[in-house]
Structures are given as structure tokens and as C-alpha cells.
Amino acid sequence: MTVFNKLLICFILISTSVFSQKQQTPSFQVVPLGVKGGIDEKNLSAYLLAPVKTNDFICLDAGTVYAGIEKAVDNKVFKVSSTEVLRKYIKGYLISHAHLDHVSGLVITSPADSSKTVYATNKCMEMMENHYFNDQTWANFGDEGPGKPLKKYHFQTLKISEETPITNTTMTVKAFPLSHVNPFESTAFLIKNADSYALYLGDTGADTVEKSNDLHELWTAIAPLVKSKQLKGIFIEVSFPNEQPDQFLFGHLTPNYLMKELHSLEELTGKDTLKGFKIIITHLKPPSKNIEKIKEQLQKQNDLGVQIIYPEQGKRFEL
């Protein structure tokens, strides 16, 4: 082998290594404040997401907030007080739907919180204004709605499929509709920072059960980002084991239905494109034996080779 050929091979290997490292460089950090779908009120759906090396977090749903922050502080994820994380690090809230297990933390912490923006689609925002921040159930800490608005929170209604800047961050968000016991709605949020994306789904049923095409349309929209490796991970719920009858799913997924939906995504992105792709499982419903069964079933059915992540409350990870 000539010296030139040896140098050429070394150059190719170094270039490949650099490219690989670039591909693996994390874009987002995640701090779960709550990971379950019930019944533990101190551990309900809420995830802090920020670009790496920043403290500019958006809170994806807000079932549990302060208890989750305290857990993260105890785990040395944050080196400031829980109050400072709440008031300074959380720049706003993205609320997928107005069920209590996704908003109760926001409501309860609102008196101690700082001014920031709450983002939601029209139907979700109407429910929060009319049923929670209405000066009867709770003081109206927003800038719209019934009673006397205290104007601590700015209520910003998101338009479907329209990119919206997230105030006081470098991120943007685009909302997509989900079916959660058709005709009731939930929301998926596609968060962008620079050239990287993360996708968070609120509660959702499978298209076949919901008699909907919302997930198919969402997969169609994000497929190019999967192929280009710009999408760093998908947060998606699995609430029940496969034994749960369809009529008692109440707009949720099982391992069977999750894998069917991921196969639908792969049909759009191409064979083996989901191998190693990060799927963050949310909204696992107790009891513990059901959660363990869900995990066993997902492991057995993972024929796509996705990287399944089970987030733990108060423990940071990266995407």
C-alpha cells in the first residue's frame, strides 16, 4: 500500500469519526418533573426541555411541577433552590390538553410562579380559562378569561401547524392535533432549536381505535426530520398493557398500538431508519405490575430496534 493510500484511509477514518461524533452530539436536555399517568399526584406528566448548556426550559405539560423540581434539586440536577428553578428556569408551559393530570401542577404553583407564557391550542385554552383560571375554581392568573385577570401569565393560543417562537428561549413550537377519545382533542408539540427537533405527544389513541388520521398526518409531517436525523426523539404515551380492551383504552395507547404506529412511521421514512431512534415512553399508568407488563411487552415487540427510554422523575437525560 502506498503512503498516499495510507493517508487517504486515515483521512476517511478521521472524517467518519468526526461526522459520527457530530451526529451523536446532544441537542436538548430533559428533566422529567412527572412521568406517570396516575394515581400518584406528585408524579404526573410534566417534562422540562431546554437546549443543552442553557437553563431556558419549556415545561411540556404540567401535571406535577414543584414536587418534581424538588426531586431534581435533591438529585443535584439543579444547584439552585426549587423556587429559583420555578421562577427563573421555566420560561413557559406547553399544555397538550386540559385534563387535570396535565395541568394541576400549573394551577397549584401559579401563586408562587413568575410571569411567563402559557401556550395551548384554542379548545385547551378555553377549558383552562373557563374551568380553572376563572376566578371561582381558582384565581385568574392569566390575561384573558372570566373574572379579574391578574395578568401574571400570558395566555397564547397556538394555531395548528404554525411555527411560534417560545418567549425568552431560542426555541420555537408547532402544534399538531391528536385524538383523545374522538372527538376530544389533545396536542403534539414539535419543538425546534437551531436545526434540531424534539416531538412531544400529549395523550393520544391509535388512529384505528380513534377513527382518526391525526397520527398518520403527524408522522407524514415529521418523516423528513427522521430521515435527516434532525429529530432527536419522540415523547409518546403507553398507558395500558396489551390486555386492555379497546373500549376501555379511553384515548390511550398499548405496546401493540405504539408499535403499529411506529411501523406506520417507518413506512414513510424507510426501512431501518428507526433503528436506534429514541422513543421516550410517557404516561405509564399504575399499578406497578401493569407498568412492568408494559415494559416487558415493549421489549418483546421492539422489532424496529428503537431505543426505548423510560424517564425517571427528577433525573436528567439528553437527546
C-alpha positions in Angstrom: 0.0 0.0 0.0 1.4 3.4 -1.0 1.9 6.2 1.5 -0.8 8.2 -0.3 -3.3 5.4 0.1 -2.5 5.1 3.8 -3.0 8.8 4.2 -6.3 8.7 2.3 -7.6 5.9 4.5 -6.6 7.8 7.7 -8.4 10.9 6.4 -11.5 8.9 5.7 -11.5 7.3 9.1 -11.0 10.6 10.9 -13.7 12.3 8.8 -16.1 9.4 9.6 -15.3 9.7 13.3 -15.9 13.4 13.4 -19.1 13.0 11.5 -20.2 10.3 13.8 -19.4 12.4 16.9 -21.4 15.3 15.4 -24.3 13.0 14.8 -24.2 11.9 18.4 -23.8 15.4 19.9 -26.9 16.0 22.1 -29.1 19.0 21.2 -31.6 19.0 24.1 -31.6 18.3 27.8 -34.7 16.9 29.5 -35.6 16.9 33.2 -38.8 14.9 33.9 -40.9 16.5 36.7 -43.5 13.8 36.5 -43.8 10.6 34.4 -46.9 8.7 35.3 -50.5 8.8 34.1 -51.9 8.5 37.6 -52.7 7.9 40.5 -49.7 9.5 42.3 -50.5 13.2 42.3 -46.8 14.1 43.0 -45.6 12.3 39.8 -47.9 13.3 36.9 -47.0 14.2 33.3 -44.5 17.1 33.1 -41.2 17.4 31.3 -38.7 20.3 31.2 -36.9 20.6 27.9 -34.1 23.1 27.0 -31.3 23.4 24.6 -28.1 21.8 26.0 -25.9 24.1 28.1 -28.8 26.5 28.9 -31.4 26.9 31.6 -34.1 28.1 29.2 -36.6 25.4 29.8 -40.1 25.0 28.5 -42.4 22.7 30.5 -44.2 20.1 28.4 -47.5 19.7 30.3 -47.7 20.5 34.0 -49.4 17.7 35.9 -46.7 17.8 38.6 -44.4 20.8 38.8 -43.0 21.8 42.2 -42.7 18.2 43.6 -40.7 17.3 40.5 -38.4 20.3 40.8 -37.7 19.3 44.4 -36.8 15.8 43.3 -34.4 17.2 40.6 -32.8 19.5 43.2 -32.4 16.6 45.6 -30.7 14.7 42.7 -28.3 17.6 42.1 -29.7 18.2 38.7 -30.1 21.9 39.7 -27.7 23.7 42.0 -30.2 26.4 43.0 -33.4 26.4 45.1 -36.6 24.8 43.8 -38.2 28.3 43.9 -35.5 29.7 41.7 -36.0 26.8 39.2 -39.7 27.5 39.1 -39.4 31.3 38.8 -36.3 31.7 36.6 -35.5 28.5 34.7 -39.0 27.6 33.5 -39.7 30.1 30.7 -43.2 28.9 29.9 -45.7 26.0 29.6 -46.9 24.0 26.6 -50.2 22.3 27.6 -51.4 19.4 25.4 -54.9 19.2 26.8 -56.7 20.4 29.9 -57.2 17.1 31.8 -56.2 17.6 35.5 -53.3 15.2 35.3 -51.7 17.5 32.8 -52.5 20.9 34.3 -52.9 20.6 38.1 -49.2 21.5 38.9 -49.5 24.7 36.8 -52.7 25.7 38.7 -51.3 24.9 42.2 -47.9 26.6 41.7 -49.3 29.7 39.9 -49.4 31.9 43.1 -45.6 31.4 43.6 -44.7 31.4 39.9 -43.2 34.4 37.9 -44.7 36.0 34.9 -44.4 33.8 31.8 -46.4 32.4 28.8 -48.8 29.5 28.8 -49.2 28.0 25.3 -52.1 25.9 24.2 -54.5 25.3 21.3 -57.8 27.1 21.2 -60.0 24.3 22.8 -57.5 23.6 25.5 -57.1 27.3 26.4 -60.8 27.8 26.5 -61.1 24.9 29.0 -58.4 26.3 31.2 -59.9 29.8 31.2 -63.5 28.6 31.8 -62.9 25.8 34.3 -59.6 26.6 36.2 -58.4 30.2 35.9 -62.0 31.5 36.2 -62.0 33.4 39.5 -64.1 30.7 41.0 -62.3 27.4 40.9 -59.0 29.4 41.1 -57.9 33.0 40.8 -57.4 34.0 37.2 -53.7 34.4 36.9 -54.0 34.9 33.1 -54.5 37.9 31.0 -57.8 36.7 29.5 -60.9 34.9 30.6 -63.6 35.4 33.3 -63.4 37.5 36.4 -60.5 39.8 37.1 -57.4 38.7 35.2 -54.3 39.2 37.3 -52.1 39.1 34.2 -49.2 37.0 35.7 -49.5 34.6 32.8 -49.8 35.5 29.2 -52.3 33.0 27.6 -51.1 32.5 24.0 -53.3 30.4 21.7 -51.4 28.3 19.2 -52.6 27.9 15.6 -52.3 24.4 14.2 -49.1 23.8 12.1 -47.9 27.4 12.6 -44.4 27.9 14.0 -44.4 30.1 17.1 -41.4 31.5 19.0 -41.2 30.4 22.6 -40.7 33.6 24.6 -37.3 34.0 26.3 -35.8 31.0 24.6 -34.2 30.2 21.2 -36.8 27.6 20.6 -40.0 27.5 18.5 -43.0 25.2 18.6 -45.5 23.9 16.1 -48.8 22.3 17.3 -50.5 19.3 15.7 -53.9 17.9 16.7 -54.3 14.5 18.4 -57.4 12.4 19.1 -58.0 11.6 22.7 -61.4 9.8 22.7 -62.7 11.2 19.5 -64.0 14.0 19.2 -62.0 15.3 22.2 -58.6 16.6 21.3 -55.0 16.6 22.6 -51.9 18.1 21.1 -48.5 17.2 19.8 -45.7 19.8 20.0 -42.8 19.9 17.6 -40.1 21.9 19.3 -37.2 23.3 17.2 -33.9 24.7 18.3 -31.4 25.7 15.5 -31.5 22.6 13.2 -32.7 20.1 15.8 -36.2 19.0 16.8 -37.9 17.1 19.6 -41.5 15.8 19.4 -43.8 15.6 22.4 -47.2 14.0 22.2 -49.9 14.5 24.8 -52.4 11.7 25.4 -53.5 10.0 22.2 -55.2 6.9 21.0 -54.3 4.9 17.9 -55.8 6.1 14.6 -57.6 2.7 14.1 -59.3 3.0 17.5 -60.0 6.7 17.4 -61.3 6.5 13.8 -58.9 9.4 13.1 -55.9 10.1 10.8 -54.3 12.6 13.2 -51.2 10.4 13.9 -50.8 9.5 10.3 -50.7 13.2 9.4 -48.3 13.9 12.2 -46.0 11.0 11.0 -46.2 12.4 7.5 -45.1 15.9 8.8 -42.1 14.7 10.8 -40.9 11.9 8.4 -38.4 14.2 6.6 -36.9 15.1 10.0 -36.4 11.5 10.9 -34.7 10.7 7.6 -32.4 13.7 8.0 -31.7 12.8 11.7 -32.8 16.2 12.8 -35.5 14.8 15.1 -33.7 13.7 18.3 -36.6 11.8 19.9 -40.3 11.3 20.3 -42.1 11.5 23.7 -45.2 9.3 23.4 -47.5 7.6 25.8 -48.2 4.0 26.6 -50.8 3.8 29.3 -52.0 0.2 29.3 -50.7 -3.3 28.6 -52.0 -5.2 25.6 -54.7 -7.0 27.6 -56.7 -3.7 28.0 -59.8 -4.0 25.7 -60.2 -1.2 23.1 -63.4 0.1 24.7 -61.5 0.8 27.9 -58.5 2.5 26.4 -60.1 5.9 26.9 -57.9 7.5 24.2 -54.6 5.9 25.1 -52.0 3.5 23.6 -50.8 0.0 24.4 -47.5 -1.6 23.3 -49.3 -3.2 20.4 -50.7 0.1 19.2 -47.5 2.0 19.8 -45.5 -0.4 17.6 -48.2 -0.3 14.9 -47.9 3.4 14.8 -44.1 3.3 14.7 -44.4 0.9 11.8 -46.6 3.4 10.1 -43.9 6.0 10.6 -41.2 3.7 9.3 -43.3 3.1 6.1 -42.9 6.9 5.5 -39.2 7.1 6.5 -37.8 3.9 5.0 -36.6 0.6 6.3 -34.3 0.6 9.3 -34.5 4.4 9.7 -35.9 4.0 13.2 -33.1 1.7 14.4 -31.6 3.3 17.5 -34.1 6.2 17.3 -35.0 7.5 20.8 -38.6 6.8 21.9 -39.4 8.3 25.4 -42.3 6.4 27.0 -44.7 8.6 29.0 -47.9 8.3 30.9 -47.4 4.8 32.3 -50.4 4.1 34.5 -50.0 2.3 37.8 -50.3 -0.2 39.4 -46.6 -1.3 39.2 -47.5 -4.8 37.8 -49.1 -3.1 34.8 -46.1 -0.9 34.3 -43.7 -3.9 34.4 -46.0 -5.8 32.0 -45.9 -2.8 29.6 -42.1 -2.7 29.7 -41.9 -6.5 29.0 -44.3 -6.3 26.1 -42.5 -3.3 24.5 -39.2 -5.1 24.8 -40.6 -8.2 23.1 -42.3 -6.3 20.3 -39.5 -3.9 19.5 -38.7 -5.3 16.1 -37.8 -1.9 14.8 -34.8 -1.6 17.1 -35.8 1.7 18.6 -34.1 2.9 21.7 -36.8 2.9 24.4 -36.3 5.3 27.2 -38.2 5.2 30.5 -37.7 8.6 32.1 -37.4 8.9 35.8 -38.7 11.8 37.9 -36.0 14.3 38.7 -33.3 12.5 36.6 -31.8 14.5 33.7 -31.1 12.9 30.3 -30.2 14.3 26.8 -31.5 14.0 23.3 
